[in-house]
Amino acid sequence: MPLEINIDFFPSETLCLFMSNHKINYDKLFKEEVDRIKQKPQKPTLLLHVCCAPCFTHPYNMLKDYFAITIIYNNSNIYPESEYQRRLDELKAYLKAINAAITIISFPYDNQTFVQDLLPYSTQREGMDRCRLCFQKRLSQAFEYAQQNNFDYCGTAMSISRFK
């Protein structure tokens, strides 16, 4: 299933990079974007999708000096609900421990709907179409929320996980 993207939300150069089959030096692009951001009078807003505290730590350290970060936690793929809540609680505890005043936007837990949507892919192993659909569902929600709430940037911490 292809990733659905609202093209109006992305600058054309970003969309071209996203759709490119060429190897991209994302570290270089990040540094160039940070250089542009440093010229602005205030930090731009960033809505960052986060699945857990461990996957948030490195992106946070890379981004905190350049962005006003808000976290979006929409992870109904996590099962059982107690694990979903444990991860959210650990994320809150981490933010408190580092004294970071970051808002968390938490979507209601709805694993039943999530599993229903992924049912056709239930026999697939990790990393196949099931994972792409899971990403698509959560990131589409994040991008939609970012667009509706006028965030300057939107992204995910999932891309640094060694499991994805």
N, C-alpha and C positions, 0 to 999 in steps of 0.2 A: 504494500500500500504506500503510495507516494506521500511525502510530507506536504501538508497543505500550508501554504504561507500566504499571508496578506501582503502582496507585493508593494502596496502603497506605504507600508510601514517601514520598508527597508530602502536606504539610499541605493541608487543603481550600482555603485561600485561594490557595496556590500553584497548585493544579490549576485553580482557577477562572480565574486569570490566564492560565495556559497555554492554556486552551481558549477564551478570550474572543476575539471578533472585533473588539473595540474597540481603538483605539489606546491603547497603554500607555506611560507615561513610565518606562522602566526605570531611567534615571538617578536619578529621584526614589525609586523603590523600593529601589535599591541604597543610597542615602544613608540611608533610613529603617532598612534592615536593619543597616547599619554602626553607626548610633546605638544599636540594640539590642545589637549585639555589643560595643560599647565598655563596656556596663554589666556584662558578664560578667567573672569573675575571670581567665579564660585564653582564649587564641585558640581558636576552634572549628576542627575539621579540615575541610579542603577537598580533595577529589579532583578535579583539573582535567585534563580531556582536552586534550592538546596534539598538534598535527600537525607543528609545526616551531618553531625558535627565534624567527624573526621574528614569528610570530603569538602567541608567548608573552610577548614583552617588555612590551607595554602592559598586558595583564591582570595580569601579575606586579606591575608598579609600582602598579597600582590596589589589589591584594589583599594584598600582602605584610605590610602593617602590621596587618591584621585577621584573617588566617587562618594556620594551620599547614598549608602547602600540600604536597601530594603530587601528582606528575604521573603520569598514566596515558597511555602511548604505545601505542595499538593501531590501527595504520594500515596494514593489509594491502592497502588500496586503492592504495597507492603502488607504482609499477612503474618500473623494475626494482628488485630487492632491493637493489642497490647504492645506489640513490637513497633507499630506506627507511633503510638503514644510515647514509648520509651525513647525513640529517636528524637521526637519533638522535644521531650523533656531534657534530653542530653544537650540538644542544640541550645535551648534556653539557658541551661546551666553553664554551658561554655561561654555564651555571650555575657552572662553575669560574671563569670570568673575573670574574663579579660576586660571587664568594665566597658563593654561596647553597647551603646544606646542605639540598638538596631531594632526596628519594627519587624515583626514576623507576621505575614499574612498567611493564615492557615486555612486551607480549604477543608470542608467537612469530609470525614472519612467515608468512603463509599466503595469498598472492595467488591461488593456484589455486582455493581454495574461494571466496574473495571474488568472483573473476571469474565463477565458475560461478553463484553466486547472482544476479549482476547481468546475466547473459547475455540474459534477455528484454528488457532495456533498453539493449542495447549500441549501438543506432543513434540513441539520443537525444542531443541536445546538452546541454551543461553547464546545470545549473539545473532540469532536469526531474525526473521520478520516479526516475531512476537516482540522482540526488544525494540525494533524500530517503531512499531505501533505504540508501544508503551511510551517511548520518548515523544512520539508525535502527539499523543493525547496530553501529556503533562506540559510539554513545551508550548503547544498551541494555546492551552489555557493561560500559561504565563505570558505569552506574547499578547494575547487578547487583553489580559488584565493590564499589562504595561501600556498598551495603546489607549485603553479606556481611561487610564489614570495619568496620562501624560508623562510617563517616564522617558528620560533621554536615551537610556540604554536598557537592554534586557539580555540576560544570558543564563547559563546554568553552570553549576559546579560539577555536574555529573561527568563532564568531558575529561576530568582529571583522574577519575576512578580507575584503578587498575583492573577492575572487574567489567568495565564497559569498553 
